[in-house]
């Protein structure tokens, strides 16, 4: 599996948990949780794609993690425009970006089997 695909899958899975943090940070939003989780999952997939493409081009763990945090924070910030929950959205989004960036940089992918002679 290539790094962008790995990062998108991981970002999507972690996006679900990112969305579920709304039940803790803003319990009054519980009636909207399905939309929040779907949006966070989509945000995680998009962040994973960007992080995975960067990870393909560099071997630097610091760059991968830094890009992950920035992409996670920016995408989360875009969600908060016009809304009241800035830090409740940006912090979990940044953590998702950090985890996806770190895991993607460490991911080695499937090893090709050695050719028999």
N, C-alpha and C positions, 0 to 999 in steps of 0.2 A: 504494500500500500504506500502510495506516495505521501510526502509530508502535507501537502494541502488537503488531501482527502482525510488524513488522520486528524489534522487540526480542525477541519470542519465538523467531523463526527464528535470529537471531544468538545468543541465549542458548543455544539447543539445540545449535548448531554448536560454540560455544565450550565448552559443557558436555562434549562428547566429548573435547576436548583437556584439559579440567580433569580428567576421569576418568583419562585416560592418564598424567597426571603421577604417579599412584600407582605406576607402574612405576619411576619415578625415586626418589621419596621413600620408598617402602615396597616394595622389590622382592619381599619375602617374600609380598606379597599378590597376586602374579601369577596364581595359580590362580583368584582371585576377580575378575579384571579385567573380565569381561563384566558382572557385576552392578554393579561400581563405575561403569563407563562409562554404563550405562543409568540408574543413579541420578543421576549427575552431569548427564546430558542432561536428565532430568526436572527437576532442581533449576534448571538454566539456563533452561528454558522457563518455570517458575514465576517465577523472578526477572525474566525478560524481560517477562512479563505485568505484574508490579507496576511495574517501571521504565517500561514503555511507557504505562501509565495515568497515572503521575505526569508523564511527558514531555508528554502531551496537555494537561495542565492548567497547565503552567508553561513559561516561555521561559528560565528561569535555568539556565545550564550548571552552575553550582555546586550547585544543588539536585539536578539530574539526576544528576550524578556522585556527590554525597554519598549520595543515596538508593540508587544502584547499589552503592556500596561497602558500605553498611549492610545492604541486603537480601542481597547476596552473602555477607557475613560471617555474618549471622544464620542464613540457610538452611544454610550449611556447618556452623555451630556445632551446629545441631539434629541434623545427621548424626553429629557426634562424641560426642553424649551416650552415655556408657557405653563409649566406645572409646578406644584409646590414642593416636590420631594427631591431636591437636588442631590444631597449626600446619600439619601436612602437608595438612590438608583446608581449614582456614579461609583460609590465604593464597591458594591458587589460586582459591578461591571468591570472595574479595574482589576479586582481579584481574579475574575474569570480570565481576563486577558493575560494576567501574570502566569496563571497556571497553564493555560494553553500555550503561551510562549515558551515557558520552561520545558513542558512535556514534549512539545514539537521539536525543540532544539535537541533534546536528548534522544528522541525517537530515531532509531537506526533503520527501520523498515525491514521487510523480509529479505533474508539472505538468499541469493541464488544458489541452487545446488551445484556442487562442483561437477565438472564434466568428467565422465569416465573415459579412460583411454585403454 
